[in-house]
Amino acid sequence: MDLENENIKLARANHKTYKQEVFDNGDTRKQLLARSRYLLYKAPSNWTENQYQRSKILFDQYPDIQLAFNLVQGLRNIFNTAKSVETAYTKLAHWYKDVEQSGFRAFNTIANTITLNYRSILNYFINRSTNASAESFNAKIKAFRAQFRGVKNIEFFLFRLTTIFA
């Protein structure tokens, strides 16, 4: 973007009009970046024809975005396609190696989290269940406790919890 700003200043200094670069799909560079945001959240199989065309332009202009997108899709595919714990473990190891080779520091956080918690993460592949329901119930308890600004009588609090949520 700095180069574009420089070109705008140069055109103004020479009393000329600056014409922005327009890509094949009709987007300027700024529009391309703004409109590509949502396609990066989706799997390529869910893209519309316009999103597919925009992705080709985006990835040609910004290869680092394509590399990051491929890393995200790789992790997504592990959770969607791995049928066993062993397969998932192997695929996660390969994905971790790809993250290290990419040099993206932003992915180090998730890679380190996976490394530290891989046993718990691999439990997902046994019966494809998460602890989301337990976390949801925990949030309900915390909200209930906060509503009364703390608990003085624990026995009565537990009685109310079982009466309401059981």
Secondary structure, 3 states (H helix, E strand, C coil): CHHHHHHHHHHHHCCCCCCCCECCCCCEHHHHHHHCCCHHHCCHHHCCHHHHHHHHHHHHHCHHHHHHHHHHHHHHHHHHHCCCHHHHHHHHHHHHHHHHHHCCHHHHHHHHHHHHCHHHHHHHHHHCCCCHHHHHHHHHHHHHHHHCCCCCCHHHHHHHHHHHHC
